[in-house]
Amino acid sequence: MDRPGYDHFWAEMHHGLSQRILKIIISFCVLSIVHFNLSLFICAWSTLYFPIMYKYSIRLNHLSFAETESRHRLIGQISDKITNIIAILSFSSRKAELKKLDEQISNDFLPKQILVYKYSLISNIISGVFFLIMMSFFLFYMVHLRINNLISVGDFTFVFGIAIVIIEETWEITISMQDFARNIGDLRSSISLLYTPQMDIDKPNAKSLKIKDPKIEFKNVSFGYNNDDGVFKDLNLYIKAGEKIGLIGYSGAGKSSLVNLLLRYFKTTSGEILIDDQNINYVTQDSLRENIAVIPQDTMLFHRSLLENIRYGRLSATEEEVIEASKAAHIHEFIIRLPDQYQTYVGERGVKLSGGQRQRISIARAILKNAPILILDEATSSLDSHTEKLIQDSLNFLIESQGKTVIAIAHRLSTLKHMDRVIVMDKGKIIEEGTHNQLLHNHKGLYKKLWEFQGI
C-alpha cells in the first residue's frame, strides 16, 4: 500500500500544521473582539468535536497498526513462495500455494484494510456533519443579525470571512490528524523491529580481543535455547593453541551449538568461554569474530563481483592478495575462464555458481582473513568426489597453517583422520576424545561404530 513519505509528512506537520494553528488562533482572537458570542459558540463546538475526533484517531491508529502487521505477514508469505519457487514447481503445489495466499488476503489482510477505510470514512462523515452544523449556524445567525440590522454588510462579510478561515483550517488539521493516526500505526509496526531487545550486547567497558596464543577453553558451560540447560550442562573442553580438533556426533549432539557459543551468536546460561585466557563475554563481538574465520556448510554470497565477494574476508586486501587466496583455494583457474574474470557478478546469493564453487570462494575468504582460529562447519558435505578433493586440498592449506587453531565439524570421518584430536559428542556431552587411531581401538565407542557404519 502506498503511504506518504515520512520525511514529507513530518515536514508538512511542522510547517503546514504550525501555520494553520497560528491562523486559527489569530482568526479566533479577532472574532472574539468583533463578535464575542460567535467565539463562544466555536469554543462549545470544539469541546464536542475534538474529543470525538481524538477517539476515532486512536481507534484508527490501532487498526492501521493491525493492517500493517497483516501486510507484513502477506509480504513474508509471498517472499517465502518466491524463495522456494523450485520446490513449488517440483511438487506441483502451485494451486495449493495460491489457495493459501488467497486465504491470507481474503481472511486477514483485506478485512483489516477495509476496517481502516471504514473508520476513516466514518471519521470523515462525522467531521463533515460537525462542520456543516457550524457553517449552518454561522450562516443563519449572521443572516438573522443582518435582517434585524444588528450588523452592517461590512461586519457580515468580515465575520463570515473569518469563520470561513477557521472552518477551512480546522478541516485541514482534521485531515492531517487522520493521516497522522494512520501513518503512526504504520510507523509503530515498522520501528517495532528496531526496538526488539538484543539478546547479547557488548559490555560498556568491553575491550578488543588480542590473541597471542589461540587456545580455547570451555569452563563449566551450560546452555539451552529456552533459558534452560537443555543443550549443555557443565561442559568442559580445553583446546591447545595450534591444535586441530574434529567434532563428530549424531545430529542434535551439540556440535553447531558449541561453535555458535564460541562466536557469541548465543549466550551461555552459566560458565565461561575463554580465548587466550580472555572471557569472550567481556570483549567486543566484532573483535571476537575478526579473530575467527568460519567456513560454513552453505555459503551465501552477495550479488556483487567475485573480487568483492572474496575480498569480504579482508576489505583492505589488494587485488593481488585476492588472486593469491583464490589460487590457494583452487578457484582461480575457474575465475580466469570467465569472460569478466574477477569482475563477474555471481547473482543473488551466488545463484550463478555451483555449491563447490561457492564453497571454494568461502575458503578463499578464510585464507584472505588469516585469522588465528578457523572453524569448519561441514565444509565438504553434499559435494561430489572430485569437488570434495579440490576443497579438501584447499582446506589442508588452511589447516596446516602454523599456529592456527582449527575446529572442524564433520559427518564424514575420513576428513578428520589427520586431526590432532577428535571429540565425540552425544546429547551435549563429550563421551570420547583422542586421536583417530586411539578411538578406533575403543571397540565399544561411538566413533568406532560410526566408522564401521560409513564403511570406510
N, C-alpha and C positions, 0 to 999 in steps of 0.2 A: 504494500500500500504506500502511495506517495505521501510524504509528510513535508511541511516546510522545513528548510534547513534551520537547525537550531541557532546558528550564528545570525541568520536573517531574523528569526523570531525574537531573539533577545535584543537585537538592535531595534526592532520595531517596538518591543516592550519598553525599552529605555527611552528612545526618542519620541515615538508616536504617543505612547501612553502618558508620559510626563507632560507633553504638550496639551493633550486632551484634558487631563485633570486640571492643569493650570487654567485652561479656557473655561472649564466648568466652574471653578472657584471664582474667577473674576466675574463671569456672567451672573452667577448666583448672588455675589455681593452687590452688583449693580441692580439686579432685580429686587433685592431686599430694600435698597434705597428708594427705588422708583415705586414698587408696589409690594409692601410687606406681606399682605395676605397670600399672594401667589407664591412667595418664597416659603411660607408656612405649609402650603399645600404640597410643594415639592419635597419638603422635609418629611411630611407624613407619608407621601408616596414612596419615598426612599426607604423608610423603615419597614415597609411591607415588601418592596421589590427586591432589595439586595439580599436579605436573609434567604428568600426563596431561591434566588439565583445561585447563592452560595451553596445551598443544599444540593441543587442539581449539578453544580460544578464538581462537588466532592463525589457524587454518585458517578458522574461522567468520567472522573479520574480513575476510579476503581474499575469501571467497565472497560476503559481504554487499556488499562494495565492487563486485564484478563485477555482482551482481544490480542494484544501484542504478544503475550506469552503463547497463546494459541497459534499465532502466526509463526513464531519461532519454532514451535514443535512441527508445524507443517513444513517449513523450510528444511528442518532437520530430516524429516522423513523423505522429502524429495532428494536431498543431498545423499542420503543413505542409499536410495534406489539407484541414483546415478553412479555412485561409487561401486555398487555391486551389480552393474548392468550386465556383466558377463554371466554372473550366476543366474540372473533373472532370465536371460535368453537361453542359457544351457538347460534350465529346468522347466522351460516353457511356462513360467509363472507370471507372465505379463498381465494377464487378465486378473489374477488374484491380487497382484500388487496395485493395479489400477483401482480395483474394488476397495482396497484398504485406504488408498489415497482419497477416493470419492467419499468414503465414510468419514474420514478425518475432516474433509472440507464441509460435508453436509451436517455432521452431528456435532462438530466442535467449533470450527473456525467461522463458518457463515452465521450460525446463531449468535455468537458473541459479537461479530461485526454488525449484524442487523440491530442488536440491542444497543450498541453505541450510537448508530444513526437514529434509532428510535428516540433515545433520550435526548440526543442533540436536537431532533425535530421538536420534541415536546418542549424543550427549553426555549427554542426559538418562538414557538407558538405562544407560550406564556409571556415571554418578553414582548412579543408583538401586541398581545392583549393589554398588558400594562401600559405600553406606550400609546396605544390607541385611546385608553382611558384618560391618560394625562393630556394628550393632544386635544381630545374632545372637550375635556373640562376647560382647558385654556381657551379654546376657540369660543365655546358657548358663553363662558364667563366674560371674555373680552367683548363679545357682541352685546351681551347684556349691559355691560358698563357703557358701551358706546351708545346704545339705544336710549339709555337714561341720561345721556350727556354727562356721565361721571368722568369720562376721559376724552381727550381730544384724539383726532385722527393720528396725529404725530405720536401721542403716547401709545395708541393702539399698535401702530406699526413698530415702534421701538420695543415695547414689551413683548409683542409676538415674535419679533426677530430674535430677542434674547432667549425666549422659550424654545425656539427652533434650534438655536445653537446648543442649548443644554440637552435637549432631547436627542439631537444628532450625535453629539459627542458621547452621551451616556450609552446610546445604542452601539457605537463603535467600541466602547470599552467592554460592553457585554459580549460582543463577538470575540474580542481579543481574549477575554477571560475564558470563554468556551474553548477556543483554540489552545489556550494555556493549559486548561484542565486535561484536554486530550493529549497534548504533547508531553505534559508531565507524566501522564500514565505510561506513555511510550518510553520516556526517559528513565522512569523507575525500573522498568524491565531491562533496559539496556545497561544501566550502571549497577544493577544488582550483581552482575558478574564481577565488576571491579571491586565490590565490597565483600566478595566471598573471602572469608578469612583464610590466610595462607597457613598451612599446617606447620611449616618449618621455615623460619626466617633467621637471618644471621643475628647473633648476639650484638648488642650495642657496641661492645668493645672487641668484636671478633677480629682476629689477626689473619694475615695471609699465611697459608701453609708453605713452609720451607722444608724441602726434603733433601737430606744428605744420604741417608740410608733408607731405601724404600721398604722398610719392614712394616708388617701389618699385624695387629693383634685385636682379636675379639675377646673381651673380658666379661664373662657372665652376662651375655647379651640375651635379652628376652624381647620378643616382638610378636605382634598379632595385628591383623588388618582391621579388627574391630575393637581396638584398645584392649585386647587381651593378650595372652601369651600363646596364641594358637599355633604359631609357626615355630618359634624358637623359645626355649626356656633354659636360661643359664648356659648358653653356648660359649665354649672357649675354643679359640683357634689361634695359633701363632704361625705366621709366615715370615721366614727369614728374608732379609734383604737379598735380592737377586735370585730367590728361589722360584722355581717353576712348578706350580701345582695344578692338578686337574681335579675338577669336581664332577662326580657322577652320582647317579641315583635315579630312582623312578620319578616320573612326573609328580610334582607336588612335594618333593622331598625337602625343598627349601633352597635349592641352588640359586635360582634367579633372585629370590628374596635376599640372600646373603649379599649378592652383588649390588642390589638396589639400596641396601642399607649402607654399604661402603660408599656409594655415590651420593648418599643422603637424599635419595628420591623419597625415602620413607624415614621415619624417626623411630629409634628404638624405644621400647617401653621402659626398659631399665638396662643397666650395664654401659660399657664404654667400647668404642671402636677407636683404636689408636693407629696413626700412621707416623712412623719415626717418633714415637712417644708423644705425639700431639693428638689430643682428643678432637675428632673431626667436628664435634658439636660446637667447638669454640673457635673454629676457623671459618673464613668466608666460603660460601659454597662455590663461588667462581674459582677461587684459588685451589680448592679441593679438586674440582673437575679439570682444571688446567693441568694437573699433575697425573691425570688418569686418562689413558686412551682406551676407547671402547670400540670393539668391532662387533656389532650386533648381528643377530641371525638374519634380519631383514633390513637392508639398508635403504633408507629413504633419502632421495636426492632432491635438490632444489631445481626448479625449472630455469636453470642457468647453464652456462657453458661448462664443459668438462674441466677446464682450467679453474674456474671459480669453485666448482664442487670439490675438487681435490685440494685446492688452496684453503678450503674451510678448516682443514686441520691446523693450519697456522696462517692467519691472514696476512702476516708480514712476509711470507715466503716469496722468493723471486721465482720467475718462470723456470729458470734453470733448476732450482731446487724441486719444483713441482715435477719436472721431467725426470729427475733422478729418482724421486719417490715412485713415480709411475713405472719406471724400469724395474725397480726392486719389487714392485707389486705385480709384475708381468702383465701390465695393462697398456704400456707404451706402444707395443707392436700393433695392438688393435687400434689405438687412437690415431696413429700416423697414417693408417689406411683410410681414414675417413676424409671426405672432401675438405671439411673445415678444420680437421685435426682437433687441436685443443680448444678451438672456439665453437665446436659443435654443441648445440643445445640438446639436453638429454630428455626433454619432455617433462611433464608434470610427474613428480615422484620418481623420475628416471624411467618412465614407461617405455622409452625407445631402446633401453638396454636390457640384456638378459640378466637373470639372477646372479650368475657368476661374474659378469662384468661389473654389476653394481657392487658386489662383494669385494672385488679387487680394487675398486675406487675407494671403498671404505678402508681397505688395508693401506692404500697409498696415503690416505688422510692420516692414519695412525703412524705410519713411517715418518711423515712430514711433521707430525706433532712431537714425536720423540719424547713422550712422557716417561717418567721413571716407573710407572705402573701400567701394565697392559691387561685388559680384560677381554677375553674371547668368549662370546656367548653363542654357542652352536654355530661357529663361523663357517663350517663346511657341511652343514646339513642340507639335505634336499638338492644336492648337486650331482651331476654326472661324474663318472670316474676321472675323465680327462680334466675337467674343470677343477675337480677336487684336488688333483695332483698339482695343478698350477697354483691354486690357492694355498695348498699346504706348503709348497716351496716358498711362497711369499711370506706365509706365517713363520716359517723357520727362520727367515731373515730377521723378523722381529723378535721371535722368542730367544734366539741365540745372541741378541744384543747384550753386551756385557753389562752387568749390574741392574738389568731390568727385571722387576718382579712381575711374574705372569700368573694370572688366574684364568684357567680355561675350563669352560663348561662344555661338556660333550656327551653325546649318547654313543657315538662311535668310539669304542675303546681303543681302536688302533691308533687314533690321533693322540692318545695320552701315553703311549708306551715309553716315550723318552722323557717324560716329566720327572722332576726330582722326587715328587711325592704325589700320590693320588689320594684324594679324600672321598670316601664313600659315605653318602648321606641317606638317611631314611627317616621320614616323619620329623624333620627338623633336628635330627641328632646325627653326630658323627659316629658311625658304627664301625668303620675300618679306616685305616690310613697306613701308607707305606709306599714303597716303590712298586712298579708293575710286577716284578718277579716275586717280591715278598708277598703280595696279595694273591698271586696265583698259587702259592703254596698253602694258603688257607682254604682247604677243600670245602669247608662249610660256610665260607664267606659269600657275601652277595656279589663281590667283584668276580670271583671265580665262576659263580652261577651265570652272571651276565656275559662273561667272556665265552663260556661254552654255548650259551643261548645264541649269541651272534655268530657262532661257528667260525671264529677267527682262527 
